[in-house]
Amino acid sequence: MKRYITSLIIIILVFASAGCGQSDNPAENLVVKTTYDYPVAMDIHSIIHESDVIVVGKYVKYHSSWNMARDPNDINKEDPNLYVEGKVFEFEVDKYLYGKGDSLILVNHKYKHEGIIDERYIEPVLGESVVLFLQKGVFNQYYGAMQPFQFKLKNNHLAVMSNLTQVKEAFKKSISLNELISAIGKQGLSD
């Protein structure tokens, strides 16, 4: 019985001390921290560093969907127990700012995981000028180097394409294409 009363007193003291000095408005005491389980950049230099190629061009056609989850014993086969849908688009490269490759490449976007649309997915607008930061992947496809990896190109300025609030905030000031090319050169990546 003594143990029960002692425990009850400790619990009451913890709750009482937790409430001391705090506002009556619960929203004022709320702290929200966001973490991601995938690489996220808060500056252009980080994205440049992670990229195998940086291209200017446009999505021209939806190509296919596929199960990105692979059988652990044979990556050429789908995982029979997991479905991660990727959408593949044909991308016409106008210019390689960094790296080299074909003038028409396949770009894979993670679309759904077990039926739930990925929070990072943005449906490409066919024919819209964009800059992509990509890594070469399996099956002759390219993938986003990290988040964000897509930027609209309008009037020679880049505007971030992202559904992530912190990313949009970090990249709210657009940069010019010339500033990007200069940043690529400063990292010793000019091609």
N, C-alpha and C positions, 0 to 999 in steps of 0.2 A: 504494500500500500504506500510506503514511504517513497518507493521508486516512482510510482504512478504520480503522486503529488509533486515530487521534484521535477519530473518530466513536464507536467502540466504548467508549473511555474516558469520553467525555462522557455517553453513555447509561448506563453503569455508575454514574457519579457522581450523575446525576440520580435514578436509582432508589434509590441508597444514601441520598441526602439526604432523599428523600421518606419513607423509612421511619424516620428518626431522630425520637425523641421521641413516637412514636405508640404507642398501646396495642396489646397483642397481640390484643385482641378487635376484629375488623373492624367489628362493629356499633357500637362506641363512636366510631369515626371517620366514620361515615356521617351525612351531612347531607342531608335531603330538603327540597327547595323545590318548592312547587306553583305553577304558573302556569296561567292560563286564557285562552283566546282569545275570551272573551265577557265582558261587564261583570259584575263580582261586587261586591256591597256587603258591608261588614262592620259597618254600622250602619243604623238605620232611616231616618235623615235622608237618606242617599244614595238610598235606594229612593224615598222620598217625592219628592225632587227630580227624579227621572227619570220619574215617572208622569204620564200624561195624565188618568187616572182612578184612584181608589181606591174599591173597592166591598166591601160586605158582602153575602153571599148564599150560594147553593149551586149546585153543578152538578146539573142535572136530567135531562140526557139526552146520550148520545153522538150526535153529528150526522153526521159523515163523516170520511173520510181523503182526503188529496190530496197531490199532489207540490208541495211548496213551492218547489222549484227552478224558476225561470222562464227561458224562452227570452230571451236577451239582446236579441234584436231585437223581441220582442213579449211583454210581461209577462202578457198574457192567455193565453199558451200555455205548456205545460210545457216544461222543458228536455229535449230528446230524449236527452241524454247523461248526465244526472244525476238521481238519485231521492232526494229528501229528504222523507220522509213526515211529514206533520203530521196530528195527530188534533184534530178540532174538536168542542167540547162546547157545548151550550146551557147558559147560566148565568143563573139567575134572581137579579136584583139586588133585595135588600131595602132597601139604602140606599147612596147615593153619599156617601162621606166627603169626596171631592174630585172635581170635574168633574161633568158631566151626561151623561145618555144614556138609552137605553131600559131598560125593566124586564126585558127578555130580550135578552141579548147572546150572540155567538159568541166563544168563547175558544179560540185555537189553541195547541197544545202541539207542539213539535218532538219527534217520536217516534223516527224512525230515519234514519240517513244511510247509504245504500248497504247496507241490511240490518242495520246494527249499531244497537242501541237506545242512544239518547242518554243519557249519564251523568246528566243533569239531569232526565230524565223521571220523573214520579211519576204513576201512574194516579189520576185524581180519584175520590173516593168520592162517589157520587151521594147527594144529600140532606144531606151534612155541611156545617155552617156554616164558612165560610172568609172571609178577607179577601184580596183580590187587588190587586196593584199592577200596573196595565196601561198599555200604550201602544196607541193606535189605529193599526191597520195597514191593509193593502190588503184588498180584497174584503170590506169591512164586518166585519172580524174584529179582535179584540184579542189582543195578545201580552204575555207577561211583560215588564215594564219592564226588569228585569235579574234576576240571581240574588241572593237568592231573591225570588220574587214571590208565593208562596203561604204563608199562615199559617192554621193551624187556629184556630177561635174556640170556646173552651170556657170556661164560667163567666166570661165577659167578659174573658178573657185570650188573647193571641195566642201560638201556639207555631209556630216555623219549620218549614216542610216543605221539606227539602232532602236530597239524597244526598251533598252535598259536605261533607267532614269539617270543613274550616276554617269554613265557613258555619255549620254546626251548633254549633261551638264558640263562634263570635262571637255567636250568638243564643241561647245556652243559657238565659239568663235571659229569661223571657217578660215581655212588657209588657201592660198593660191596654189595653182599647179606649179608655178615657178618656185615657190617656197618649199613645196614637197620635193621637187627635183634637187634643190639646194641641200635639203636635209639628207636625201639619199647620198649625195656626193660627200657630205661632211662625215657620214658614217663609213666612207670608203667603199661604197657599194655601187659606184657609177658603172654603167654598162653602155 
